[in-house]
């Protein structure tokens, strides 16, 4: 009887979000084109500005604007915005190649992640791997090192290399060359971008126009994706105990950010709502939380150093304690 009641409540929660899963096409275009314009302007400023401090400012700003544009691209891939627009299809396809997350691998891996969020077995595709304490202790030293390397703070910080160049593009193409041919195209175009900028503008422009913005944006993106599902209080379930709705609420964080970071991250911090209904446009997530009481008491984290440190210390799932634990707690 209790499980049937819980199931009804969960379905009722999803139904309550449906009215917010409707885009305002004008807003979708306004936010998409304005963000893209700001990004282009920041990159032009990086090249044509004569003041080094201004160049560096434009370079860093580009990194943060890429984050915002990526979340907009992410919403488009979920068909939450501009789904039937031929022009949006072209713009987003180009941006996917630019950011090294081409549509074939991004949609496949991210859709899988939504369907398997917080499952103990099978959730590693499109997400960070998760082991139980028992599994970790039974692994060889090499397997442990590989697992910990993927979840290491430096690996996350250098998400540009490990998550996007290697994970999104190289691995996907090598695994399925025909299915993910656009991953190879993204790599070739990215290499050509480096060579062209270096040839015409020199190594400093390479650093400011490509290396710094991509390191910032991919590092922030990798950490956001990590902390949204690896935070104190997160829960994981086996297949029998798993439900989509519970995983969204119990295993997806609400990241409290200041208004500036909320803008640059396009409200992706409202991640528990996004996992309840991925068709809600990013600009309607705060509205949904404000009006639906069941969404107003999520598990939270922030991007404050101490909270980030606590998230990054979590390594394996302890089924007995029903929580993620650090390496020190494993023995």
SVG drawing of the C-alpha trace seen along z (x, -y; Angstrom):
<svg xmlns="http://www.w3.org/2000/svg" viewBox="-2 -48 56 57">
<polyline fill="none" stroke="black" stroke-width="0.4" points="0.0,0.0 2.8,-2.4 4.7,-1.8 1.5,-2.3 0.9,-5.6 4.5,-6.7 4.3,-5.7 1.1,-7.9 2.8,-10.8 5.8,-10.5 3.7,-10.4 1.7,-13.3 4.9,-15.3 5.9,-14.7 2.4,-15.8 2.7,-19.0 5.8,-20.0 4.2,-19.6 2.8,-23.1 6.4,-24.4 7.7,-22.2 6.5,-24.7 9.0,-27.2 8.5,-30.8 10.1,-30.7 10.9,-34.4 12.8,-33.9 14.6,-30.8 15.9,-32.8 16.7,-35.9 18.8,-34.0 20.4,-31.8 21.4,-34.5 22.4,-37.0 24.7,-34.5 26.2,-33.5 26.7,-37.2 28.3,-37.9 30.6,-34.9 31.6,-36.1 32.2,-39.6 34.4,-38.3 36.5,-36.3 36.8,-39.2 37.9,-41.3 40.5,-38.7 42.1,-39.0 41.7,-42.7 42.2,-44.3 45.6,-46.0 45.6,-46.0 46.8,-42.7 44.7,-43.1 41.6,-43.5 42.6,-40.5 42.9,-38.4 39.5,-39.6 37.9,-38.8 39.5,-35.4 38.2,-34.5 34.8,-35.9 34.7,-33.7 35.2,-30.7 32.1,-31.5 30.0,-32.4 30.8,-29.0 29.4,-27.4 26.1,-29.3 26.0,-28.5 26.6,-24.8 23.7,-24.7 21.5,-26.2 22.9,-23.6 22.1,-21.0 18.5,-22.2 18.2,-22.1 19.5,-18.5 16.7,-17.6 14.2,-19.2 13.3,-21.7 13.9,-24.7 13.8,-25.4 13.3,-21.8 11.6,-22.4 13.8,-25.2 16.1,-24.5 18.3,-27.5 18.7,-26.3 19.6,-22.9 22.5,-24.4 23.6,-26.7 23.6,-24.0 25.3,-21.4 28.2,-23.9 28.4,-24.7 28.5,-21.0 31.5,-20.5 33.1,-23.7 32.7,-22.6 33.8,-19.0 30.5,-17.5 29.0,-16.6 25.3,-15.8 25.6,-12.0 27.6,-11.2 26.2,-14.0 22.5,-13.0 23.2,-9.3 25.3,-9.4 23.2,-12.2 19.8,-10.5 21.3,-7.3 22.4,-9.2 18.9,-10.6 17.4,-7.1 19.9,-5.5 20.8,-8.3 22.1,-7.0 21.8,-3.3 24.6,-1.4 25.0,0.7 24.9,-0.8 25.0,-4.5 28.6,-5.1 27.8,-5.8 27.4,-9.5 28.4,-10.0 31.2,-9.5 31.8,-5.8 30.5,-4.6 31.7,-1.6 30.4,-0.1 32.9,0.3 33.0,4.0 33.6,3.8 36.4,1.3 38.1,3.5 37.9,6.5 39.5,4.7 43.1,4.9 45.4,2.0 45.4,1.0 41.6,1.0 41.5,-1.1 43.9,-3.6 41.9,-3.9 38.7,-4.4 40.2,-7.0 41.9,-8.8 38.6,-9.4 37.2,-10.9 40.3,-12.8 39.9,-16.6 42.7,-17.4 41.0,-15.1 37.8,-17.0 39.6,-20.4 41.2,-19.4 37.9,-18.2 38.8,-19.9 41.4,-17.1 39.9,-14.1 36.1,-14.6 35.8,-16.4 38.8,-15.7 39.3,-12.1 36.0,-11.0 33.5,-12.7 35.5,-12.6 38.4,-10.1 36.7,-7.3 33.3,-7.7 34.9,-7.6 37.2,-4.7 34.2,-2.7 31.8,-3.4 33.5,-5.2 30.4,-5.3 27.9,-6.2 30.2,-9.0 31.9,-10.3 31.1,-13.8 33.5,-13.2 36.3,-12.9 35.1,-16.0 35.1,-17.9 38.7,-16.8 39.9,-17.8 38.2,-21.2 39.6,-21.8 43.1,-21.0 42.7,-23.3 41.5,-26.0 44.7,-25.8 46.9,-25.8 45.1,-28.7 45.2,-30.9 48.9,-30.1 49.8,-30.7 48.0,-34.1 48.2,-35.4 50.9,-33.5 51.1,-31.4 49.7,-34.1 46.4,-34.2 46.3,-30.4 46.5,-30.6 43.9,-33.4 41.5,-32.4 41.4,-28.6 43.4,-27.1 42.1,-29.4 38.4,-29.6 38.2,-25.9 40.0,-25.0 37.6,-27.3 34.4,-26.2 35.1,-22.5 36.5,-22.5 33.4,-24.3 31.1,-22.0 32.9,-18.8 32.6,-19.9 29.0,-20.9 28.2,-17.5 30.2,-15.8 28.7,-17.7 25.1,-17.4 25.3,-13.7 28.2,-13.3 27.4,-15.3 26.9,-14.6 23.5,-13.0 23.3,-11.6 21.8,-8.1 22.3,-5.2 20.1,-2.2 20.3,1.2 17.8,1.9 15.1,3.2 15.0,0.2 15.4,-2.4 12.7,-4.7 13.1,-7.6 11.4,-10.2 13.2,-9.3 16.5,-9.4 15.7,-12.9 14.8,-14.2 17.2,-12.2 20.2,-11.9 20.3,-15.2 21.4,-18.3 20.2,-21.9 23.3,-24.0 22.8,-27.3 24.6,-30.0 24.8,-33.8 22.8,-35.6 25.9,-36.1 26.8,-32.4 23.1,-31.4 23.2,-33.4 26.5,-32.0 25.3,-28.4 21.8,-29.1 20.1,-27.9 21.4,-24.3 21.9,-24.4 18.1,-23.6 19.2,-20.1 16.7,-18.1 13.9,-19.8 15.7,-19.2 15.9,-15.5 12.2,-15.4 11.3,-16.8 14.1,-17.5 11.7,-19.3 11.4,-22.3 13.5,-25.2 16.3,-26.4 14.7,-29.8 11.6,-28.2 13.3,-26.0 13.3,-28.7 9.6,-29.3 8.8,-25.6 10.6,-25.5 8.9,-28.6 5.4,-27.2 5.7,-23.5 6.1,-22.9 7.4,-19.3 10.4,-20.8 11.3,-23.3 13.3,-21.2 16.0,-19.6 19.4,-18.3 21.8,-21.2 25.4,-22.1 27.3,-25.2 30.5,-26.2 32.0,-27.5 35.5,-26.0 34.5,-24.0 31.4,-22.5 33.4,-21.6 36.1,-19.9 33.4,-17.8 32.0,-16.7 35.4,-15.9 36.3,-13.7 33.5,-11.3 34.8,-8.2 32.7,-5.0 29.2,-4.0 28.8,-2.2 25.6,-0.2 25.6,0.5 26.0,-3.2 23.8,-4.3 26.2,-7.1 29.2,-8.0 32.4,-7.8 36.0,-9.0 39.1,-6.9 39.9,-7.3 36.6,-5.7 37.0,-2.7 39.3,-0.6"/>
</svg>
